[in-house]
Amino acid sequence: MNLLIRTMGYDENKYARRQKMLLLTRLTPIVEPRVNLIELAPKGTGKSYVFSQCHLRIKTDPPT
């Protein structure tokens, strides 16, 4: 679990186990074919950073 958190660009020592599990749920669309995920947050908060670093075939749509 810590390796995945570190790969996503986070410091695994700053998070409790539950918080780590919540961070890992962001990876669900990569491993499940029919799962979509929408993250709502202000600009510049790293919503698409994890996906651009972890997988080459992920499409992120810019906000409209």
Contact map, one row per residue, 1 for C-alpha under 8 A:
1111100000000000000100000000000000000000000000000000000000000000
1111110000010000000000000000000000000000000000000000000000000000
1111111000000000000000000000000000000000000000000000000000000000
1111111100000000000000010000000000000000000000000000000000000000
1111111111110000000100110000000000000000000000000000000000000000
0111111111110000000000000000000000000000000000000000000000000000
0011111111000000000000000000000000000000000000000000010000000000
0001111111000000000000000000000000000000000000000100110000000000
0000111111100000000000000000000000000000000000000100000000000000
0000111111110000000000000000000000000000000000000000000000000000
0000110011111110000000000000000000000000000000000000000000000000
0100110001111110000100000000000000000000000000000000000000000000
0000000000111111000000000000000000000000000000000000000000000000
0000000000111111000000000000000000000000000000000000000000000000
0000000000111111111100000000000000000000000000000000000000000000
0000000000001111111100000000000000000000000000000000000000000000
0000000000000011111110000000000000000000000000000000000000000000
0000000000000011111111000000000000000000000000000000000000000000
0000000000000011111111100000000000000000000000000000000000000000
1000100000010011111111110000000000000000000000000000000000000000
0000000000000000111111111000000000000000000000000000000000000000
0000000000000000011111111100000000000000000000000000000000000000
0000100000000000001111111110000000000000000000000000000000000000
0001100000000000000111111111000000000000000000000000000000000000
0000000000000000000011111111000000000000000000000000000000000000
0000000000000000000001111111100000001000000000000000000000000000
0000000000000000000000111111111000000000000000000010000000000000
0000000000000000000000011111111100100000000000000000000000000000
0000000000000000000000000111111111111000000000000000000000000000
0000000000000000000000000011111110000000000000000000001001000000
0000000000000000000000000011111110000000000000000000000000000000
0000000000000000000000000001111111100000000000000000000000000000
0000000000000000000000000000111111100000000000000000000000000000
0000000000000000000000000000100111110000000000000000000000000000
0000000000000000000000000001100111111000000000000000000000000000
0000000000000000000000000000100001111100000000000000000000000000
0000000000000000000000000100100000111110000000000000000000000000
0000000000000000000000000000000000011111000000000000000000000000
0000000000000000000000000000000000001111100000100000000000000000
0000000000000000000000000000000000000111110000000000000000000000
0000000000000000000000000000000000000011111010100000000000000000
0000000000000000000000000000000000000001111110000000000000000000
0000000000000000000000000000000000000000111110000000000000000000
0000000000000000000000000000000000000000011111100000000000000000
0000000000000000000000000000000000000000111111100000000000000000
0000000000000000000000000000000000000000000111111100000000000000
0000000000000000000000000000000000000010100111111100000000000000
0000000000000000000000000000000000000000000001111111000000010000
0000000000000000000000000000000000000000000001111111100000000000
0000000110000000000000000000000000000000000001111111110000000000
0000000000000000000000000010000000000000000000011111111001000000
0000000000000000000000000000000000000000000000011111111101000000
0000000100000000000000000000000000000000000000001111111100000000
0000001100000000000000000000000000000000000000000111111100000000
0000000000000000000000000000010000000000000000000011111111000000
0000000000000000000000000000000000000000000000000001111111000000
0000000000000000000000000000000000000000000000000000001111100000
0000000000000000000000000000010000000000000000000011001111110000
0000000000000000000000000000000000000000000000000000000011111000
0000000000000000000000000000000000000000000000010000000001111100
0000000000000000000000000000000000000000000000000000000000111110
0000000000000000000000000000000000000000000000000000000000011111
0000000000000000000000000000000000000000000000000000000000001111
0000000000000000000000000000000000000000000000000000000000000111
